[in-house]
Amino acid sequence: MAELGEHSRRFLKALAGETRQQLMEAFSGNAELTVGQVAERAGIAQSTASEHLAMLREGGLLTARRDGKTVYYRANPAGIAAALTELQGYLAVCCPPTE
């Protein structure tokens, strides 16, 4: 029996929110953004942006680095690829295509 790992569960939970899906678009082209920049682009409060970014980071979709008091976020291609590989394996076992 197939079992979905914790990494993939967090990945799916992070992507389940429409706002978080929209926020991910801001990181195209390997952009590195602060919470304030993300909030401004999305038209949301910084506290709201911070909550969404934390969930995206926990889901493996973003990485974060701190420079003094400022935290910079960037897409995490390795984390995204790992989650997609795990999901693909899970789906192949639980729901294989029929011929």
C-alpha positions as CSV (number, residue, x, y, z in Angstrom):
1,M,0.0,0.0,0.0
2,A,1.3,3.4,-0.9
3,E,1.8,6.1,1.7
4,L,2.4,9.8,1.1
5,G,5.4,11.2,2.9
6,E,5.3,14.2,5.3
7,H,7.3,16.3,2.8
8,S,4.7,15.8,0.1
9,R,1.8,16.4,2.6
10,R,3.3,19.8,3.5
11,F,4.0,20.5,-0.2
12,L,0.3,19.9,-1.1
13,K,-1.0,21.8,1.9
14,A,1.2,24.8,0.9
15,L,-0.1,24.7,-2.6
16,A,-3.7,24.3,-1.6
17,G,-4.2,28.0,-0.9
18,E,-5.0,30.2,-3.9
19,T,-3.1,33.1,-2.4
20,R,0.0,31.0,-2.0
21,Q,-0.3,29.8,-5.6
22,Q,-0.4,33.4,-6.7
23,L,2.5,34.3,-4.4
24,M,4.7,31.6,-6.0
25,E,4.4,33.5,-9.3
26,A,6.4,36.4,-7.8
27,F,9.4,34.1,-7.6
28,S,9.6,33.3,-11.3
29,G,13.0,34.0,-12.9
30,N,14.8,33.1,-9.7
31,A,13.6,36.3,-8.0
32,E,14.7,36.8,-4.4
33,L,12.2,38.9,-2.4
34,T,11.6,40.2,1.1
35,V,8.3,39.8,2.9
36,G,7.6,43.5,2.3
37,Q,8.2,43.1,-1.5
38,V,5.9,40.1,-1.7
39,A,3.2,41.9,0.4
40,E,3.4,45.0,-1.9
41,R,3.2,43.0,-5.1
42,A,0.3,40.9,-3.8
43,G,-1.5,43.8,-2.2
44,I,-1.7,42.1,1.2
45,A,-0.5,43.0,4.7
46,Q,3.1,42.0,5.6
47,S,1.8,39.8,8.5
48,T,-0.4,37.9,6.0
49,A,2.5,37.6,3.5
50,S,4.8,36.4,6.3
51,E,2.3,33.6,7.2
52,H,1.9,32.5,3.6
53,L,5.7,32.6,3.0
54,A,6.3,30.5,6.1
55,M,3.9,27.8,4.9
56,L,5.5,27.8,1.4
57,R,8.9,27.4,3.0
58,E,7.7,24.6,5.3
59,G,6.2,22.9,2.2
60,G,9.6,23.0,0.5
61,L,8.6,25.5,-2.2
62,L,10.8,28.3,-0.9
63,T,14.1,28.8,0.8
64,A,14.9,31.7,3.1
65,R,18.1,33.4,4.0
66,R,18.6,36.1,6.7
67,D,20.7,39.2,6.2
68,G,20.6,41.1,9.4
69,K,16.9,41.6,10.2
70,T,15.8,41.1,6.6
71,V,14.7,37.7,5.4
72,Y,15.0,37.0,1.7
73,Y,12.9,34.3,0.0
74,R,13.6,32.4,-3.2
75,A,12.0,29.4,-5.0
76,N,13.4,26.1,-4.1
77,P,13.6,24.0,-7.3
78,A,15.3,21.1,-5.5
79,G,12.5,20.9,-2.9
80,I,9.8,21.2,-5.5
81,A,11.4,18.5,-7.6
82,A,11.7,16.2,-4.6
83,A,8.1,16.6,-3.7
84,L,6.9,16.1,-7.3
85,T,9.0,12.9,-7.6
86,E,7.5,11.6,-4.3
87,L,4.0,12.4,-5.5
88,Q,4.6,10.8,-8.8
89,G,5.8,7.6,-7.1
90,Y,2.9,7.6,-4.8
91,L,0.3,8.0,-7.6
92,A,2.0,5.3,-9.6
93,V,1.5,2.8,-6.8
94,C,-1.9,3.9,-5.5
95,C,-3.5,4.7,-8.8
96,P,-1.7,3.1,-11.7
97,P,-2.9,3.9,-15.2
98,T,-5.0,1.2,-16.8
99,E,-4.5,-0.1,-20.3
